[in-house]
Amino acid sequence: MTAWDKKRDIMRRYDATAEIYDTRYAEEQAAKIEAALRHVEVQAEAVLDVGCGTGILFGYIADKAAMTVGLDVSSKTLLKAKERARNHPNVHLVCADADNMPLKDKTFDRAFAITIIQNVPNQTETLNEIRRVVKDDALIVITGLKKLFTKYKLEKILKNACLNIIVMRNKGLKCYVAVCTKILAPRSA
């Protein structure tokens, strides 16, 4: 299966389940978000929610950020996210592939990638794209399902993407929640 085939399959799956997504996963998603927010101050100029789905994160962060961008490849989940964003004029939605975001370099102070890396064909490519759009001092939250990633495997993926893990949470969760920063290349003299 090619990378595009996998992306198309994921998009179709989320389009097909958009109507029932919150019923099925909202509680689990909330637990991940709350675990992350114990370690991330959201007061920021710009926050990115990569793979925002139905916009569950918006209720936690939209009032604390000057601008929140929710990006997802599934147009049907974005319609649900649009309903959630209705009361938050600072939330903007983008239908796009996480590996090819139509966003400027170094724009965001915070990025959340909750329940996305297991859905992409190349995790490092996706994480590198997230690194591109966040500022050098940004905090990046990434989750990985325990049934698909060991702690060691997730740590290796994050390191390969030049991310420094500040904290990794997993107690009582079905996933690992990593709060990371960018590893900056040494400046040449």
ABEGO torsion letter per residue (X at the ends): XBAAAAAAAAAAAAAAAAAAAAAAAAAAAAAAAAAAAAABBABBABBBBBGAEAGAAAAAAAAABABBBBBBABAAAAAAAAAAAAABAABBBBBBBAABBBBBBGABABBBBBGAAAABABAAAAAAAAAAABBAABBBBBBBBAAABBAAAAAAAAAAAGBBBABBBABGBABBBBBBBBBBBBBBX
